[in-house]
Amino acid sequence: MQSALRTMLRAKVPMRPYRPSALPTSQAFRAGVMHSRNLHIKKYTEEHEVVNYDDATGVGIVSITDHAQSVLGDVVFVELPPVGTSFSQGDQLGAVESVKAASDIYAPVSGTVEEINEELSGQPGLLNKSPEDKGWLVKMKLSDPSELDKLMTFEEYKSTYED
């Protein structure tokens, strides 16, 4: 290490001071690249639903957990509510049918459905392939984000089905 430092010190090339790339530059501010950080919260229910909440938009993306889809098996049908429907926490939101069983989906939080995943009507298997990403169910505008506090973290959720 010392020999590398000596070589650098002997070199006639001026050394630039260290500038971490994480620090914002004035160009980034002028270009509008710097954004305030949004709070993203991911919470789980005992009924195997998960909600990803973005506090900047007030929208939560509801899906089932990977554990739920593995227990259900191959999903063949997904029933979702119409856009504009309002739900209270715990209300039945929809249903999932698989080759093994049928299961109701419950609203993890209160809110109004802003968007449904239309792809699931033609490709219900997305729920098996990517339950918490491409297989999302609905996007809801939360009416009471404090309800998220009643839900579980991933570690708490995982402990409910692991022995």
Secondary structure, DSSP 8 states (H G I E B T S, - for coil): -HHHHHHHHHSSS-------TTS--HHHHHHT-------EEEEE-TTSEEEEEETTTTEEEEEE-HHHHHHH-SEEEEE---TT-EE-TTSEEEEEEESS-EEEEE-SS-EEEEEE-THHHH-TTHHHH-TTTTT--EEEEES-GGGGGGSB-HHHHHHHH--
